[in-house]
């Protein structure tokens, strides 16, 4: 193991920049300190063992007055945590299973980009004939600081940095396998939507997967009342790693009762594999329930009072009629005789 590996891990951990395997559109690197647009930010490529693949990445200087000089660097990476981050690694024996940088070549040591102009950076991936099928991962990074030539070339240069990542599938019999390790809501009971869902998916295969699916919401009677897409942005899960996805169910109007949520995710090169999980939760709007309960209670009391009053009136009339029926009949009045 090289002596600079701890430094590499520390620096790469600290360098969180605007590259994500989950973005599918052009991005600007202004947040990293470079007024630079990278296109494409993500390359998903399939290459046969023993063959080569050539392409280019386009960089645009968004600064209106200043030119920039950038220094390219190629680094392999692996998943960092469960939030989609990347940790850059050295291409050594320990990390060679999914590393790609050793097969990527570029022809220039630096790029100068004039204000509001674009340049392209060609690259080539040369895959050995004995390469095992599966996923390989690397990034072509451009920094505004040159790499120290006395270093091994694997230490990440300090400074602003941006670039493009490559998700490469080495063709052949790959193992596509994923498992839902967690599907839960933020709480068992909500007063009102939105309801938060958290999904953890573990990739147990040797190739990245892009799970896409939906959550169906059903009421207590089993009727589907709503559904929404999961992982609409198209996030990938790298091999031997887990990824968390968060979604929300929002609904207007009165929502009350017990609900079930059915999660179904498809993945694989042909989206022919799927995993599913189900859970239940309650939505109980306490304020509305209390008001409705109070209204029902008042109504019940009114009904009871009305019924009691009605019964009293009935009993009173009955007693009056009974009293009149049992009273003695007065004798007839006799008229005096003349």
C-alpha positions as CSV (number, residue, x, y, z in Angstrom):
1,X,0.0,0.0,0.0
2,X,1.3,3.5,-0.9
3,X,2.1,5.9,1.9
4,X,-0.1,8.6,0.5
5,X,-3.3,6.5,0.7
6,X,-4.6,8.1,3.9
7,X,-4.0,11.5,2.4
8,X,-5.9,10.4,-0.7
9,X,-8.9,9.2,1.3
10,X,-8.9,12.4,3.4
11,X,-8.7,14.7,0.5
12,X,-11.2,12.8,-1.7
13,X,-13.6,12.7,1.3
14,X,-13.4,16.5,1.7
15,X,-13.8,17.2,-2.0
16,X,-17.5,17.0,-2.5
17,X,-18.2,18.7,-5.8
18,X,-21.0,19.0,-8.4
19,X,-20.7,15.5,-9.8
20,X,-23.5,13.1,-9.2
21,X,-24.4,9.8,-10.8
22,X,-28.0,10.8,-10.5
23,X,-28.0,13.8,-12.7
24,X,-29.0,13.3,-16.4
25,X,-28.7,16.9,-17.7
26,X,-25.9,19.4,-18.2
27,X,-24.6,21.0,-15.0
28,X,-22.7,24.1,-14.2
29,X,-19.7,23.9,-11.9
30,X,-20.0,27.3,-10.4
31,X,-20.7,25.8,-6.9
32,X,-17.2,24.3,-7.0
33,X,-15.6,27.7,-7.8
34,X,-15.4,27.1,-11.5
35,X,-17.7,28.9,-13.9
36,X,-17.7,25.8,-16.1
37,X,-20.4,23.7,-17.8
38,X,-19.7,20.0,-18.3
39,X,-21.5,18.0,-20.9
40,X,-22.3,15.2,-20.4
41,X,-21.8,15.1,-16.6
42,X,-22.5,11.3,-16.7
43,X,-21.4,8.8,-19.3
44,X,-23.1,5.3,-19.3
45,X,-21.1,3.1,-21.6
46,X,-21.0,-0.6,-22.6
47,X,-17.7,-2.0,-23.9
48,X,-16.8,-5.5,-25.0
49,X,-13.7,-7.1,-23.5
50,X,-10.7,-6.7,-25.8
51,X,-12.1,-3.6,-27.5
52,X,-11.8,0.2,-27.2
53,X,-14.2,3.0,-26.8
54,X,-13.5,6.7,-27.7
55,X,-15.5,9.8,-27.0
56,X,-15.1,13.3,-25.7
57,X,-16.4,15.6,-22.9
58,X,-17.3,19.2,-23.7
59,X,-16.3,22.0,-21.3
60,X,-17.7,25.5,-21.6
61,X,-16.2,28.6,-19.8
62,X,-19.1,30.6,-18.5
63,X,-17.0,33.5,-17.4
64,X,-17.4,36.5,-19.7
65,X,-14.0,38.1,-19.1
66,X,-11.5,35.5,-17.8
67,X,-9.9,32.5,-19.5
68,X,-9.2,29.4,-17.4
69,X,-6.5,26.8,-17.5
70,X,-7.6,23.3,-16.3
71,X,-5.6,20.2,-15.6
72,X,-7.3,16.8,-16.2
73,X,-7.0,13.9,-13.9
74,X,-8.5,10.4,-14.0
75,X,-9.5,8.7,-10.8
76,X,-11.6,5.6,-10.0
77,X,-14.3,5.8,-7.4
78,X,-16.6,3.8,-5.3
79,X,-19.8,4.6,-3.4
80,X,-19.4,6.9,-0.3
81,X,-22.2,6.4,2.2
82,X,-25.8,5.9,1.2
83,X,-26.6,9.3,-0.3
84,X,-25.0,8.9,-3.7
85,X,-21.6,10.4,-3.0
86,X,-18.3,9.1,-4.4
87,X,-15.0,8.3,-2.8
88,X,-12.0,8.4,-5.1
89,X,-9.6,5.5,-4.8
90,X,-6.3,4.3,-6.0
91,X,-6.0,1.6,-8.6
92,X,-4.3,-1.0,-6.4
93,X,-4.9,-4.6,-5.7
94,X,-7.4,-3.9,-3.0
95,X,-9.6,-1.7,-5.2
96,X,-9.1,-3.1,-8.7
97,X,-12.4,-5.0,-8.9
98,X,-14.5,-2.0,-10.0
99,X,-11.7,0.5,-10.9
100,X,-11.6,1.9,-14.4
101,X,-9.0,4.7,-14.3
102,X,-6.2,2.3,-15.3
103,X,-7.9,1.7,-18.7
104,X,-8.6,5.4,-19.5
105,X,-6.2,7.6,-21.4
106,X,-6.3,11.3,-22.4
107,X,-3.9,13.0,-24.8
108,X,-3.4,16.4,-23.1
109,X,-2.0,17.6,-19.8
110,X,-4.0,20.9,-19.6
111,X,-6.8,22.8,-21.3
112,X,-7.1,26.5,-21.8
113,X,-10.6,27.8,-22.4
114,X,-11.3,31.4,-23.5
115,X,-14.2,33.4,-22.0
116,X,-17.6,32.0,-23.2
117,X,-15.9,29.4,-25.4
118,X,-15.9,25.6,-25.3
119,X,-13.3,22.9,-25.8
120,X,-13.6,19.1,-26.0
121,X,-11.4,16.6,-24.2
122,X,-11.1,13.3,-26.1
123,X,-10.6,10.1,-24.1
124,X,-10.2,6.4,-24.9
125,X,-11.1,3.4,-22.8
126,X,-9.0,0.3,-23.7
127,X,-10.6,-2.8,-22.1
128,X,-8.3,-5.9,-21.8
129,X,-9.4,-9.1,-23.4
130,X,-9.5,-10.9,-20.1
131,X,-11.6,-8.3,-18.4
132,X,-14.4,-9.8,-16.3
133,X,-17.9,-8.7,-17.0
134,X,-19.4,-6.2,-14.6
135,X,-19.2,-2.6,-13.7
136,X,-16.2,-0.3,-13.8
137,X,-16.2,3.3,-12.6
138,X,-14.0,6.4,-13.0
139,X,-14.2,10.2,-13.3
140,X,-12.3,12.6,-15.5
141,X,-11.8,15.6,-13.3
142,X,-10.5,19.1,-14.3
143,X,-8.9,21.2,-11.6
144,X,-7.6,24.8,-11.7
145,X,-4.5,23.5,-9.9
146,X,-1.8,21.3,-11.5
147,X,-1.0,17.9,-10.1
148,X,2.4,17.7,-8.4
149,X,4.6,15.6,-10.8
150,X,6.6,14.3,-7.8
151,X,3.5,12.6,-6.4
152,X,2.2,9.2,-7.6
153,X,-0.5,11.0,-9.7
154,X,-3.2,9.5,-7.6
155,X,-3.4,12.2,-5.0
156,X,-6.3,14.6,-5.7
157,X,-5.0,18.1,-6.3
158,X,-6.4,20.8,-4.1
159,X,-8.5,23.6,-5.7
160,X,-11.8,23.9,-7.5
161,X,-12.7,20.8,-9.4
162,X,-15.3,19.6,-11.8
163,X,-15.7,16.9,-14.4
164,X,-17.6,13.9,-15.7
165,X,-18.1,10.5,-14.3
166,X,-18.1,7.2,-16.3
167,X,-20.3,4.2,-15.5
168,X,-19.0,1.4,-17.7
169,X,-20.5,-2.0,-18.2
170,X,-18.1,-4.6,-19.4
171,X,-20.2,-6.8,-21.6
172,X,-20.8,-10.4,-20.7
173,X,-22.7,-12.4,-18.1
174,X,-23.2,-9.9,-15.3
175,X,-24.9,-10.5,-12.0
176,X,-27.8,-8.0,-11.5
177,X,-29.2,-8.4,-8.0
178,X,-30.8,-5.9,-5.6
179,X,-32.7,-6.2,-2.3
180,X,-34.9,-3.7,-0.5
181,X,-33.3,-3.6,3.0
182,X,-35.7,-0.9,4.4
183,X,-39.0,0.7,3.5
184,X,-40.5,2.9,6.1
185,X,-42.3,6.1,6.8
186,X,-41.0,8.9,9.0
187,X,-43.8,8.1,11.5
188,X,-46.5,5.5,12.1
189,X,-49.1,8.3,12.3
190,X,-49.5,11.6,10.6
191,X,-52.0,14.4,11.2
192,X,-51.8,15.6,7.6
193,X,-49.9,14.7,4.4
194,X,-47.2,14.9,3.2
195,X,-46.1,11.4,4.3
196,X,-42.3,10.8,4.1
197,X,-41.0,7.5,2.7
198,X,-37.4,6.2,3.1
199,X,-36.2,3.4,0.9
200,X,-32.8,1.6,1.2
201,X,-31.7,-0.6,-1.7
202,X,-28.7,-2.9,-1.5
203,X,-26.9,-3.9,-4.7
204,X,-25.6,-7.4,-4.3
205,X,-24.5,-7.9,-7.9
206,X,-21.4,-6.8,-9.8
207,X,-23.0,-4.1,-12.0
208,X,-24.7,-0.8,-11.1
209,X,-28.5,-0.8,-11.2
210,X,-30.9,2.0,-11.7
211,X,-34.1,1.2,-9.8
212,X,-37.3,2.9,-11.1
213,X,-40.8,2.2,-9.9
214,X,-43.7,3.5,-8.0
215,X,-45.5,3.6,-4.6
216,X,-49.3,2.8,-4.7
217,X,-51.3,4.2,-1.8
218,X,-54.5,2.3,-0.9
219,X,-57.2,3.1,1.7
220,X,-58.6,0.8,4.4
221,X,-61.0,-0.7,1.8
222,X,-58.1,-1.7,-0.5
223,X,-58.9,0.9,-3.2
224,X,-55.9,2.6,-4.8
225,X,-56.3,6.3,-4.1
226,X,-52.9,7.6,-5.4
227,X,-49.6,6.6,-6.9
228,X,-46.3,8.3,-7.6
229,X,-42.9,7.6,-9.2
230,X,-39.8,6.5,-7.2
231,X,-36.3,7.6,-8.3
232,X,-37.6,9.7,-11.1
233,X,-34.1,11.3,-11.4
234,X,-32.6,7.9,-12.4
235,X,-30.2,7.4,-9.5
236,X,-27.8,4.5,-9.7
237,X,-26.7,2.1,-7.0
238,X,-23.1,0.8,-7.4
239,X,-22.1,-2.8,-6.7
240,X,-21.5,-3.8,-3.1
241,X,-23.2,-0.7,-1.8
242,X,-26.6,0.6,-0.5
243,X,-28.4,3.7,-1.6
244,X,-31.2,5.6,0.2
245,X,-34.1,7.2,-1.7
246,X,-36.6,9.5,-0.1
247,X,-40.0,10.3,-1.5
248,X,-43.1,12.1,-0.3
249,X,-46.8,11.5,-0.7
250,X,-48.8,14.7,-0.9
251,X,-52.6,15.0,-1.1
252,X,-55.1,17.8,-1.0
253,X,-58.4,17.6,0.8
254,X,-59.4,15.7,3.9
255,X,-57.3,12.5,4.3
256,X,-58.1,10.3,7.2
257,X,-57.8,6.6,8.1
258,X,-55.5,3.7,7.7
259,X,-53.5,3.5,4.5
260,X,-51.1,0.9,2.9
261,X,-48.2,1.7,0.6
262,X,-47.0,-0.9,-1.9
263,X,-43.4,-0.2,-3.3
264,X,-42.4,-1.8,-6.5
265,X,-39.0,-1.2,-8.2
266,X,-37.8,-2.5,-11.5
267,X,-34.1,-2.7,-12.3
268,X,-31.7,-4.5,-14.6
269,X,-30.4,-3.9,-18.1
270,X,-33.8,-4.7,-19.6
271,X,-35.8,-3.7,-16.5
272,X,-36.9,-7.3,-16.2
273,X,-36.2,-7.7,-12.5
274,X,-38.2,-6.3,-9.6
275,X,-38.4,-6.1,-5.9
276,X,-41.3,-5.0,-3.7
277,X,-42.3,-4.2,-0.1
278,X,-45.4,-3.0,1.7
279,X,-46.2,-1.1,4.8
280,X,-49.1,0.6,6.6
281,X,-49.6,4.0,8.3
282,X,-52.3,6.2,9.7
283,X,-53.5,9.7,8.8
284,X,-55.5,11.1,11.7
285,X,-56.2,14.9,11.6
286,X,-56.7,15.4,15.3
287,X,-58.2,18.9,15.1
288,X,-60.8,17.8,12.5
289,X,-61.5,14.6,14.4
290,X,-62.0,16.5,17.6
291,X,-64.4,19.0,16.0
292,X,-66.3,16.2,14.3
293,X,-66.4,14.3,17.6
294,X,-67.7,17.3,19.5
295,X,-70.3,17.9,16.9
296,X,-71.5,14.3,17.0
297,X,-71.6,14.4,20.8
298,X,-73.7,17.6,20.8
299,X,-76.0,16.0,18.2
300,X,-76.4,12.9,20.4
301,X,-77.1,15.0,23.4
302,X,-79.7,16.9,21.5
303,X,-81.3,13.7,20.3
304,X,-81.4,12.3,23.8
305,X,-83.0,15.5,25.2
306,X,-85.6,15.6,22.4
307,X,-86.4,11.9,23.0
308,X,-86.7,12.5,26.7
309,X,-88.9,15.5,26.2
310,X,-91.1,13.6,23.8
311,X,-91.4,10.7,26.2
312,X,-92.4,13.1,29.0
313,X,-95.1,14.6,26.8
314,X,-96.4,11.2,25.8
315,X,-96.5,10.0,29.4
316,X,-98.2,13.2,30.5
317,X,-100.9,12.9,27.9
318,X,-101.4,9.3,28.7
319,X,-101.8,10.1,32.4
320,X,-104.2,12.8,31.7
321,X,-106.3,10.5,29.5
322,X,-106.2,7.8,32.2
323,X,-107.3,10.3,34.8
324,X,-110.2,11.5,32.8
325,X,-111.3,7.9,32.1
326,X,-111.2,6.9,35.8
327,X,-113.1,10.0,37.2
328,X,-116.8,9.2,38.5
329,X,-119.6,10.3,36.2
330,X,-121.7,13.0,37.8
331,X,-125.5,12.2,38.3
332,X,-127.9,13.8,35.9
333,X,-129.5,17.0,36.9
334,X,-133.2,16.7,37.5
335,X,-135.5,19.5,36.5
336,X,-138.1,20.7,39.2
337,X,-141.7,19.6,38.6
338,X,-144.5,22.1,38.2
